[in-house]
């Protein structure tokens, strides 16, 4: 995972989020982008010169799920979030392969949500991806105060049997 941590650092330097010093930006990260949790799919770290940082997480979704959340990538929010905080999810993605032959797919749900029932969504977005790398942002404002571990970032991938390459998923809390 040391390679993925270097990849995260490279993404932060290149990310178009703000003209802040890297130390200030690192303090805003509320998840662990170097330790993604993958459920319902197989994932490997690959070298990719076109990916920011030269590494990508290749996620092999085994089949179209009964639900899009049958295959996910994400992880817990490890710092407190306050009501009114400006939140940003940053990631890059591309479609490596689709068994249907499609050259594009939609990632229908990239979100911050509660980790337990009722799994309420705090902010969410979708993204259309193709064979070329694209950067995405999902932004919103926290509706309440949350303790570490009460929220998670999640990306739903089970919309088809497909292979999706992802850069680090980074969640920033930019404060009030």
C-alpha positions as CSV (number, residue, x, y, z in Angstrom):
1,X,0.0,0.0,0.0
2,X,3.0,2.3,0.1
3,X,2.7,2.7,-3.7
4,X,-0.9,3.8,-3.2
5,X,0.1,6.4,-0.6
6,X,2.6,7.9,-3.1
7,X,-0.2,7.9,-5.7
8,X,-2.5,9.8,-3.2
9,X,0.3,12.4,-2.7
10,X,0.7,12.8,-6.4
11,X,-3.0,13.3,-6.9
12,X,-3.2,15.9,-4.2
13,X,-0.4,17.9,-5.8
14,X,-2.2,17.7,-9.2
15,X,-5.8,18.0,-7.9
16,X,-7.5,21.3,-8.9
17,X,-9.2,21.8,-5.6
18,X,-7.6,24.9,-4.2
19,X,-4.4,27.0,-4.2
20,X,-3.4,25.7,-0.8
21,X,-0.1,24.4,0.5
22,X,0.0,20.6,0.4
23,X,0.2,20.5,4.3
24,X,-3.1,22.4,4.5
25,X,-4.7,20.2,2.0
26,X,-3.6,17.0,3.8
27,X,-5.2,18.3,7.0
28,X,-8.5,18.5,5.2
29,X,-8.6,14.8,4.2
30,X,-11.1,12.9,6.4
31,X,-10.8,9.4,5.0
32,X,-7.8,7.1,4.2
33,X,-7.5,7.2,0.4
34,X,-4.6,4.7,0.5
35,X,-6.7,2.0,2.1
36,X,-9.9,1.6,0.0
37,X,-12.4,-1.1,1.0
38,X,-13.6,-3.2,-1.9
39,X,-16.8,-5.3,-1.5
40,X,-18.3,-7.6,-4.0
41,X,-15.5,-7.3,-6.5
42,X,-11.8,-8.2,-7.0
43,X,-9.3,-5.3,-6.9
44,X,-5.6,-5.0,-7.7
45,X,-3.2,-2.1,-7.7
46,X,-1.8,-1.6,-11.2
47,X,0.8,0.6,-12.9
48,X,-0.8,3.1,-15.3
49,X,1.4,5.9,-16.7
50,X,-1.7,7.9,-17.6
51,X,-3.2,7.7,-14.1
52,X,-2.3,10.5,-11.7
53,X,0.6,9.2,-9.6
54,X,1.2,6.3,-12.0
55,X,-1.0,3.8,-10.1
56,X,-4.6,2.8,-10.2
57,X,-7.0,0.5,-8.4
58,X,-8.4,-2.0,-11.0
59,X,-11.8,-3.2,-9.9
60,X,-13.2,-6.3,-11.6
61,X,-17.0,-6.3,-11.1
62,X,-18.0,-10.0,-11.5
63,X,-21.5,-9.4,-12.8
64,X,-24.3,-6.9,-13.0
65,X,-25.8,-7.0,-9.5
66,X,-29.3,-7.2,-8.4
67,X,-28.5,-3.8,-6.9
68,X,-25.8,-1.3,-7.9
69,X,-24.4,-1.5,-4.4
70,X,-23.6,-5.2,-4.8
71,X,-20.0,-4.1,-5.7
72,X,-18.6,-1.1,-4.0
73,X,-15.4,0.8,-3.3
74,X,-15.0,3.3,-0.4
75,X,-14.1,3.5,3.2
76,X,-14.9,5.1,6.6
77,X,-14.7,8.8,7.4
78,X,-12.1,8.9,10.2
79,X,-12.5,12.5,11.4
80,X,-15.5,14.4,12.8
81,X,-17.7,16.3,10.4
82,X,-19.6,19.4,11.6
83,X,-23.0,20.8,10.4
84,X,-22.4,23.3,7.7
85,X,-18.9,22.0,6.7
86,X,-18.2,22.1,2.9
87,X,-17.4,18.6,1.8
88,X,-15.7,17.4,-1.4
89,X,-15.2,13.9,-2.8
90,X,-12.4,13.8,-5.4
91,X,-11.6,10.8,-7.7
92,X,-10.6,9.9,-11.2
93,X,-11.9,6.9,-13.1
94,X,-12.0,5.2,-16.4
95,X,-13.7,2.1,-17.9
96,X,-11.1,-0.5,-18.8
97,X,-13.5,-3.1,-20.1
98,X,-17.2,-4.0,-20.3
99,X,-18.2,-7.5,-21.1
100,X,-21.1,-6.1,-23.1
101,X,-18.7,-4.3,-25.4
102,X,-19.8,-0.9,-24.1
103,X,-17.2,1.9,-24.3
104,X,-18.9,4.0,-21.6
105,X,-20.7,3.3,-18.3
106,X,-22.3,5.3,-15.6
107,X,-21.2,5.2,-12.0
108,X,-24.6,6.0,-10.5
109,X,-23.7,6.7,-6.9
110,X,-20.6,8.2,-5.4
111,X,-21.6,9.5,-2.0
112,X,-21.1,10.1,1.7
113,X,-23.7,8.2,3.6
114,X,-24.4,6.9,7.1
115,X,-22.6,3.6,7.8
116,X,-25.7,2.1,9.5
117,X,-29.4,2.0,8.8
118,X,-31.1,4.0,7.5
119,X,-27.9,4.6,5.4
120,X,-29.0,8.2,4.7
121,X,-27.1,10.0,2.0
122,X,-25.3,13.3,2.9
123,X,-24.1,14.1,-0.6
124,X,-24.0,12.2,-3.8
125,X,-23.2,12.4,-7.5
126,X,-22.9,10.2,-10.6
127,X,-20.3,10.1,-13.3
128,X,-20.2,8.9,-16.9
129,X,-16.8,7.2,-17.7
130,X,-15.2,5.9,-20.8
131,X,-11.8,4.6,-21.8
132,X,-9.9,7.9,-21.0
133,X,-9.1,9.1,-17.4
134,X,-11.4,11.8,-16.1
135,X,-11.5,13.6,-12.8
136,X,-14.7,14.1,-10.9
137,X,-15.9,16.0,-7.9
138,X,-19.0,15.7,-5.7
139,X,-19.6,18.6,-3.4
140,X,-22.1,19.4,-0.7
141,X,-22.6,20.7,2.8
142,X,-23.0,18.6,5.9
143,X,-26.5,18.5,7.3
144,X,-25.5,17.6,10.9
145,X,-22.5,16.8,13.2
146,X,-21.0,13.3,12.7
147,X,-18.5,11.4,14.8
148,X,-15.6,9.5,13.2
149,X,-16.9,6.3,11.7
150,X,-20.6,7.4,11.4
151,X,-20.1,8.2,7.7
152,X,-18.5,6.4,4.8
153,X,-17.6,7.3,1.3
154,X,-18.9,4.7,-1.2
155,X,-19.0,4.2,-4.9
156,X,-21.4,1.7,-6.4
157,X,-20.1,-0.3,-9.4
158,X,-22.4,-3.3,-10.0
159,X,-24.2,-1.8,-13.0
160,X,-22.6,-4.3,-15.3
161,X,-19.9,-7.0,-15.5
162,X,-17.0,-4.6,-16.1
163,X,-13.5,-3.5,-15.2
164,X,-13.2,0.0,-13.7
165,X,-9.9,1.7,-13.0
166,X,-9.9,4.2,-10.1
167,X,-7.5,6.7,-8.7
168,X,-7.6,7.4,-5.0
169,X,-11.0,8.4,-3.6
170,X,-10.3,11.5,-1.5
171,X,-12.8,13.2,0.9
172,X,-12.0,16.7,2.0
173,X,-13.6,18.7,4.8
174,X,-13.0,22.3,3.8
175,X,-14.7,23.6,7.0
176,X,-17.4,26.3,7.3
